[in-house]
C-alpha cells in the first residue's frame, strides 16, 4: 500500500530522472554525434553506413594523401563490397580536389589504396572507376606541382 502513495517530491524526482535519461539517450538513438566529428569519423560513416552529408567534403576535401591514410586505418584488413569501394573512390576524389603543394599532395598512400582496390575486384566497371580515380588524382597532383602564376 505504501508504494501506491508516493510523496509529491518522489514523483517529481522520478519524472526528472526519466526526462534526464531520455535527453541523454536521444543523441544515441538518432545517431547524432555528441562531440566534434573528425575526418576519420566521417570516412568511417561514409564507408560502413553508406551515409554522406553535405559537410563531408569540407572535412575531407583537400586533405590529399591524409585521407588515404585514414581510409587504411578505417578499413584495416576488411573486405569491401563494390558499393563501399565506390565510396572510397568518392573519398579519394574529394581529398584531392584543389590539393595545395606540400607533403600531403603526393598521392603515395592513395595510389597504394587504389592498387589494393583494383586487386580486390574482378568487376570491370568498378576497375574502370578505379582507373578514372587514379588518373584524376595524378592530374590533381600534377596541377599542384606547377608554380602559381606571378601577378
C-alpha positions as a Markdown table, in Angstrom:
| # | Residue | x | y | z |
|---|---|---|---|---|
| 1 | Unk | 0.0 | 0.0 | 0.0 |
| 2 | Unk | 2.9 | 2.3 | 0.7 |
| 3 | Unk | 4.1 | 2.0 | -2.9 |
| 4 | Unk | 0.8 | 3.3 | -4.3 |
| 5 | Unk | 1.1 | 6.6 | -2.4 |
| 6 | Unk | 4.3 | 8.3 | -3.3 |
| 7 | Unk | 5.1 | 11.6 | -1.9 |
| 8 | Unk | 5.0 | 14.6 | -4.3 |
| 9 | Unk | 8.8 | 15.0 | -4.0 |
| 10 | Unk | 9.4 | 11.4 | -5.1 |
| 11 | Unk | 7.1 | 11.9 | -8.1 |
| 12 | Unk | 9.0 | 15.0 | -9.2 |
| 13 | Unk | 12.3 | 13.3 | -8.7 |
| 14 | Unk | 11.2 | 10.2 | -10.7 |
| 15 | Unk | 10.0 | 12.4 | -13.6 |
| 16 | Unk | 13.2 | 14.4 | -13.5 |
| 17 | Unk | 15.3 | 11.2 | -13.7 |
| 18 | Unk | 13.1 | 10.0 | -16.6 |
| 19 | Unk | 13.5 | 13.2 | -18.5 |
| 20 | Unk | 17.2 | 13.4 | -18.0 |
| 21 | Unk | 17.6 | 9.8 | -19.1 |
| 22 | Unk | 15.6 | 10.4 | -22.2 |
| 23 | Unk | 17.6 | 13.5 | -23.1 |
| 24 | Unk | 20.9 | 11.6 | -22.7 |
| 25 | Unk | 19.7 | 8.8 | -24.9 |
| 26 | Unk | 18.3 | 10.9 | -27.8 |
| 27 | Unk | 21.6 | 11.5 | -29.5 |
| 28 | Unk | 22.5 | 7.8 | -29.3 |
| 29 | Unk | 19.1 | 6.8 | -30.7 |
| 30 | Unk | 19.2 | 9.3 | -33.5 |
| 31 | Unk | 22.8 | 8.6 | -34.4 |
| 32 | Unk | 23.7 | 12.3 | -33.8 |
| 33 | Unk | 27.2 | 12.9 | -32.7 |
| 34 | Unk | 27.8 | 14.0 | -29.2 |
| 35 | Unk | 31.2 | 15.6 | -30.0 |
| 36 | Unk | 33.1 | 17.1 | -32.9 |
| 37 | Unk | 33.5 | 14.7 | -35.9 |
| 38 | Unk | 36.9 | 14.2 | -37.3 |
| 39 | Unk | 37.6 | 13.5 | -41.0 |
| 40 | Unk | 38.3 | 9.9 | -39.9 |
| 41 | Unk | 34.9 | 9.6 | -38.3 |
| 42 | Unk | 33.2 | 11.0 | -41.5 |
| 43 | Unk | 35.1 | 8.5 | -43.7 |
| 44 | Unk | 34.1 | 5.6 | -41.3 |
| 45 | Unk | 30.5 | 6.7 | -41.5 |
| 46 | Unk | 30.6 | 7.0 | -45.3 |
| 47 | Unk | 32.2 | 3.6 | -45.9 |
| 48 | Unk | 30.3 | 1.5 | -43.3 |
| 49 | Unk | 26.9 | 3.3 | -43.1 |
| 50 | Unk | 26.8 | 4.5 | -46.7 |
| 51 | Unk | 25.7 | 7.9 | -45.5 |
| 52 | Unk | 27.2 | 11.1 | -46.9 |
| 53 | Unk | 26.3 | 14.5 | -45.7 |
| 54 | Unk | 26.7 | 17.9 | -47.3 |
| 55 | Unk | 29.5 | 19.0 | -45.0 |
| 56 | Unk | 31.6 | 15.9 | -45.5 |
| 57 | Unk | 33.5 | 17.5 | -48.4 |
| 58 | Unk | 34.5 | 20.3 | -46.0 |
| 59 | Unk | 36.2 | 17.9 | -43.6 |
| 60 | Unk | 37.7 | 15.5 | -46.2 |
| 61 | Unk | 38.2 | 17.9 | -49.2 |
| 62 | Unk | 41.7 | 19.0 | -49.9 |
| 63 | Unk | 43.3 | 16.7 | -47.3 |
| 64 | Unk | 45.1 | 14.8 | -50.0 |
| 65 | Unk | 47.0 | 11.7 | -49.0 |
| 66 | Unk | 46.0 | 12.1 | -45.4 |
| 67 | Unk | 42.5 | 10.9 | -46.4 |
| 68 | Unk | 44.0 | 7.8 | -48.0 |
| 69 | Unk | 45.9 | 7.1 | -44.7 |
| 70 | Unk | 42.6 | 7.4 | -42.8 |
| 71 | Unk | 40.9 | 5.0 | -45.3 |
| 72 | Unk | 43.6 | 2.4 | -44.5 |
| 73 | Unk | 43.0 | 3.0 | -40.8 |
| 74 | Unk | 39.2 | 2.7 | -41.1 |
| 75 | Unk | 39.2 | -0.3 | -43.5 |
| 76 | Unk | 42.1 | -2.2 | -41.9 |
| 77 | Unk | 42.1 | -5.7 | -43.3 |
| 78 | Unk | 38.3 | -5.8 | -44.1 |
| 79 | Unk | 37.0 | -6.8 | -47.5 |
| 80 | Unk | 34.9 | -4.1 | -49.1 |
| 81 | Unk | 31.8 | -4.5 | -51.1 |
| 82 | Unk | 31.5 | -2.9 | -54.5 |
| 83 | Unk | 29.4 | 0.0 | -53.1 |
| 84 | Unk | 32.0 | 0.5 | -50.3 |
| 85 | Unk | 34.7 | 0.6 | -52.9 |
| 86 | Unk | 32.8 | 3.3 | -54.8 |
| 87 | Unk | 32.5 | 5.3 | -51.5 |
| 88 | Unk | 36.3 | 5.0 | -51.0 |
| 89 | Unk | 36.7 | 6.3 | -54.6 |
| 90 | Unk | 34.5 | 9.3 | -53.7 |
| 91 | Unk | 36.5 | 10.0 | -50.6 |
| 92 | Unk | 39.8 | 10.0 | -52.6 |
| 93 | Unk | 38.3 | 12.2 | -55.2 |
| 94 | Unk | 37.1 | 14.7 | -52.5 |
| 95 | Unk | 40.5 | 14.5 | -50.8 |
| 96 | Unk | 42.5 | 15.6 | -53.9 |
| 97 | Unk | 40.3 | 18.5 | -55.0 |
| 98 | Unk | 42.4 | 21.6 | -55.3 |
| 99 | Unk | 45.3 | 20.0 | -53.4 |
| 100 | Unk | 47.9 | 22.5 | -52.5 |
| 101 | Unk | 51.6 | 21.8 | -52.9 |
| 102 | Unk | 53.2 | 20.1 | -49.9 |
| 103 | Unk | 53.9 | 16.7 | -48.4 |
| 104 | Unk | 50.2 | 15.6 | -48.5 |
| 105 | Unk | 49.9 | 16.4 | -52.1 |
| 106 | Unk | 51.9 | 13.4 | -53.3 |
| 107 | Unk | 49.4 | 10.5 | -53.5 |
| 108 | Unk | 51.6 | 7.7 | -52.2 |
| 109 | Unk | 49.1 | 6.1 | -49.9 |
| 110 | Unk | 46.2 | 6.9 | -52.3 |
| 111 | Unk | 47.9 | 5.0 | -55.1 |
| 112 | Unk | 48.5 | 2.1 | -52.8 |
| 113 | Unk | 44.8 | 2.1 | -51.8 |
| 114 | Unk | 43.8 | 2.2 | -55.4 |
| 115 | Unk | 46.1 | -0.7 | -56.3 |
| 116 | Unk | 44.6 | -2.8 | -53.5 |
| 117 | Unk | 41.0 | -1.9 | -54.5 |
| 118 | Unk | 41.9 | -2.9 | -58.1 |
| 119 | Unk | 43.3 | -6.2 | -56.9 |
| 120 | Unk | 40.2 | -6.9 | -54.8 |
| 121 | Unk | 37.7 | -6.9 | -57.6 |
| 122 | Unk | 37.0 | -8.6 | -60.9 |
| 123 | Unk | 34.3 | -6.2 | -61.8 |
| 124 | Unk | 35.4 | -4.4 | -65.0 |
| 125 | Unk | 33.2 | -1.4 | -64.5 |
| 126 | Unk | 34.5 | -0.9 | -61.0 |
| 127 | Unk | 38.0 | -1.3 | -62.2 |
| 128 | Unk | 37.3 | 1.4 | -64.8 |
| 129 | Unk | 36.1 | 3.8 | -62.0 |
| 130 | Unk | 39.3 | 2.9 | -60.0 |
| 131 | Unk | 41.4 | 3.8 | -63.1 |
| 132 | Unk | 39.5 | 7.1 | -63.5 |
| 133 | Unk | 40.2 | 8.0 | -59.9 |
| 134 | Unk | 43.9 | 7.1 | -60.3 |
| 135 | Unk | 44.0 | 9.4 | -63.4 |
| 136 | Unk | 42.2 | 12.2 | -61.6 |
| 137 | Unk | 44.5 | 12.0 | -58.6 |
| 138 | Unk | 47.5 | 12.0 | -60.9 |
| 139 | Unk | 46.2 | 15.1 | -62.7 |
| 140 | Unk | 45.5 | 16.9 | -59.5 |
| 141 | Unk | 48.9 | 16.1 | -58.2 |
| 142 | Unk | 50.5 | 17.4 | -61.4 |
| 143 | Unk | 48.5 | 20.7 | -61.1 |
| 144 | Unk | 49.6 | 21.1 | -57.5 |
| 145 | Unk | 53.3 | 20.9 | -58.7 |
| 146 | Unk | 53.0 | 23.7 | -61.2 |
| 147 | Unk | 54.2 | 27.1 | -60.0 |
| 148 | Unk | 51.5 | 29.6 | -59.4 |
| 149 | Unk | 51.4 | 32.5 | -61.9 |
| 150 | Unk | 53.0 | 35.7 | -60.7 |
| 151 | Unk | 50.8 | 38.7 | -60.6 |
